[in-house]
Amino acid sequence: AYDPKADASKDIKALVAVAKKENKNIILQAGGNWCIWCLRFNDFVEKTPELKSIVDDNYLYYHLNYSPDNKNEKVFAAYGNPGDKYGYPVFIILDKNGKMIHVQDSSVLEADKGYGLEKVKEFFNSWKPKS
């Protein structure tokens, strides 16, 4: 899911250009392939059609890598280093212009040994673009 070799700054700029055209917000899922909860969340969204549909219709999704190989320090600093506060994964929501509008601690989306459908659905629906 995460690419330590990606140029996150360049990728996010490209996403903003697409988001403007498609009137979508951007979700940056910050974490890494080392993070079981990061992979679990990704898997949960991909395998839950209801969630995948909300994401596909309203967002551009990007896995922002944080790992020993590439900490993306400048990118994280631009968003206030939310991983330092919340751990990983942490979600950074950008509007179509690339402005940060929300940071979401993933622990509040958990239920049992995974993520809760209603909690995740409410999170996605709360931050989708206003029509």
N, C-alpha and C positions, 0 to 999 in steps of 0.2 A: 504493500500500500504506500509506503514512504520511500522516496528516492533521495538518499543522502547526497547524491551528486547534482541534484537539481539546483538551478539558480532561482531560489524562491522569490527574490525581489523582481527579477525579470518575469517570472511566471505570473506573479500577482498583478503586475502592470498589464500583462496581456489579458488576464481574466477581467480586469476592470473595463478594458475596451469592449470585450464581449458582453459583459454585464450591462453596460450602457445601452448597447444595441438591443439586447433581449429583455431589458427591464427586469433584471434579476439581482438578488443580493448574492453575496459570496460567503461561504462558510469555509473558514480555515480550521481544519481539525489538526491541532498541534500535538505532536507526539512522535513516536518512532516505532519501527518494526520490533524493537525490544520490549515494547509496552503491551502486555496482554490485554489490558482494558481498551487500548486504542484499537487493536485488531478486533476485539469483541464487538465494539461499537460499529465499526465498519461492516463487519459481517452481519450484525443485527439489522442495519439499515438496508443492506444489499438484499437480504433474504426476507424482508418484510415489505410486500408490495405496496401496502398503504403508505409506509414511510418513504419508500423509494419514489413513489409518485409525487409526494409533497416536495421532496428534494428536487427531483428532476424538473418539476413545473416552476419552481420558485428560486432555485439557487444554482450557482456554480460551486462545485465542491473541490477543495484542494487539501491535500495532506501536507501540512507544513512540518518538515522534518526537524527533529531535535535529537541529536545523537552525538556520541564522542567524535565521529567523523566530521559532522557538520552541525554546529549548534545554531546556525543562522542568527547570530547574535544581533546584527543590525536590524534584521526584520523583527525579531522578538522585542528589541528595545523600542522600536517604533510603536508597538502595541502595549507598552508598559510591562513587558516580561511577565505575562499572566501565569506561565508555568511555575515561576518561583512562588507564587501565591497559592495556586490551586493544584499543582502537580499535573499529571498527564493522564488521559487526554484533556485538553482544554479547548474550547471552541471560541473562535473570534469571528464575529459577524461583521461584515462590511456591507455598506450600501453600494448601489451600482456605481457610485463615484469613488469608491475605495475608502470612504470614511468609516472608521470603526464606530459601530453603533451599539455593540453589546459584547461582553465576554461572559461565557457560560462555564461554570464549574461542572464537570461531568458527574461528580459524585451524587448530585441531587437528582440525576436522571436514572440512578441505579435502582434496581428492585431485585430482591433475592440474590442470585449469583450472576445476574446479567443486568440488562437495562429494561425499564418499564415502558411498554408501548404507549400508554396514555401520557406519561411524563415526556417522552421524546417527541410525541406528536404535538403536544402543547408547546414545547420549546420551538419546534420547526414552524408551527403556525403563528407563534407570537412574533417572529422576526422576519417573516416573508415580506416582500415589498408591498407597500400600500398601493392599491390600484388608483 
